[in-house]
Amino acid sequence: MKYNIKEITDITPEQINQLIRDRRTIYPHECTGEKIDDKIVWQLLENVTWSPNHGKLEPWRFFVFADEKREELGDFLINLYKKTTPEQEYKEEKAIKLRKRMSQSSHIVVVVARTNQNPRIPAIEDIEAVACGIQNMQLSAAVYGLASYWGTGALVYADETHTQFGLSENEKIVGFLYLGVPKEDLVKEATRKPIQEKVEWIK
Ligand SMILES: Cc1cc2nc3c(=O)[nH]c(=O)nc-3n(C[C@H](O)[C@H](O)[C@H](O)COP(=O)(O)O)c2cc1C
């Protein structure tokens, strides 16, 4: 069958250009704490499935937290922060911020890459495929009018977090994706360097 995406979608190049440019990270503190319909979250996850991935490995796995399970995830992170931070560096405000981050989000998606399923495919390519998947989720969230924030850092990458999720040595947490409903009248601005600074066009 002839394949021509221009014949099966009404999306114009200008619309996709604008979506990519105007998608912004919206943090949980910029959200209301209102719950997103689970069906939309399922659709965002479905959109990961259609990301490019080498060897058709579909190397993604997710743990989704909503409702009171958000608080359980918060408890885990706060305890880990307490356990891994020297007393003189510990800041109670950081623990409070972690707790608030959970309650101001709707769903928190722990995104995992499964690597080494095929000896011919390097682990970095599985992680790259999962990163494409996260971009798909973030772009999709943007068109639903929803907030998303890709969070990483010491607590996300800690061995204890890996163990908490029962992951194997071939699995890696790529990030926590916080989804939420943005507060009204939120203003987000962003800048990027001109692409010309990053391109050598070989002629
Ligand atoms: C791999 C990756 C990890 C990130 N981790 C964090 C993080 O730990 N904390 C944070 O504030 N933002 C994190 N971000 C989000 C960036 O801060 C955000 O994308 C950047 O500020 C650009 O803003 P924009 O997404 O609105 O274009 C991460 C983004 C990526 C791609």
The ligand as a MOL file (V3000), in Angstrom:
LIG
                    3D

  0  0  0     0  0            999 V3000
M  V30 BEGIN CTAB
M  V30 COUNTS 31 33 0 0 0
M  V30 BEGIN ATOM
M  V30 1 C 17.6970 13.9050 30.2760 0
M  V30 2 C 17.0560 15.0890 30.9420 0
M  V30 3 C 17.1050 15.2020 32.3100 0
M  V30 4 C 16.5200 16.2880 32.9700 0
M  V30 5 N 16.5840 16.3710 34.3380 0
M  V30 6 C 16.1200 17.4820 34.9540 0
M  V30 7 C 16.2460 17.6340 36.3590 0
M  V30 8 O 16.7250 16.7380 37.0490 0
M  V30 9 N 15.8010 18.7900 36.9140 0
M  V30 10 C 15.2360 19.7910 36.1610 0
M  V30 11 O 14.8720 20.8270 36.7160 0
M  V30 12 N 15.0510 19.6470 34.8400 0
M  V30 13 C 15.4840 18.5180 34.2100 0
M  V30 14 N 15.2970 18.3610 32.8640 0
M  V30 15 C 14.4450 19.3340 32.1310 0
M  V30 16 C 15.2650 20.5020 31.6450 0
M  V30 17 O 15.6000 21.3260 32.7280 0
M  V30 18 C 14.4330 21.2850 30.6160 0
M  V30 19 O 14.1300 20.4710 29.5090 0
M  V30 20 C 15.2400 22.5040 30.1580 0
M  V30 21 O 15.2780 23.4600 31.1740 0
M  V30 22 C 14.6900 23.1470 28.9020 0
M  V30 23 O 13.3810 23.6210 29.1240 0
M  V30 24 P 12.1730 23.1960 28.1810 0
M  V30 25 O 11.9640 21.7000 28.3930 0
M  V30 26 O 11.0080 24.0010 28.6230 0
M  V30 27 O 12.5810 23.4800 26.7700 0
M  V30 28 C 15.8700 17.2820 32.1940 0
M  V30 29 C 15.8130 17.1560 30.8030 0
M  V30 30 C 16.3960 16.0890 30.1820 0
M  V30 31 C 16.3360 15.9740 28.6730 0
M  V30 END ATOM
M  V30 BEGIN BOND
M  V30 1 1 1 2
M  V30 2 1 2 3
M  V30 3 2 2 30
M  V30 4 2 3 4
M  V30 5 1 4 5
M  V30 6 1 4 28
M  V30 7 2 5 6
M  V30 8 1 6 7
M  V30 9 1 6 13
M  V30 10 2 7 8
M  V30 11 1 7 9
M  V30 12 1 9 10
M  V30 13 2 10 11
M  V30 14 1 10 12
M  V30 15 2 12 13
M  V30 16 1 13 14
M  V30 17 1 14 15
M  V30 18 1 14 28
M  V30 19 1 15 16
M  V30 20 1 16 17
M  V30 21 1 16 18
M  V30 22 1 18 19
M  V30 23 1 18 20
M  V30 24 1 20 21
M  V30 25 1 20 22
M  V30 26 1 22 23
M  V30 27 1 23 24
M  V30 28 2 24 25
M  V30 29 1 24 26
M  V30 30 1 24 27
M  V30 31 2 28 29
M  V30 32 1 29 30
M  V30 33 1 30 31
M  V30 END BOND
M  V30 END CTAB
M  END
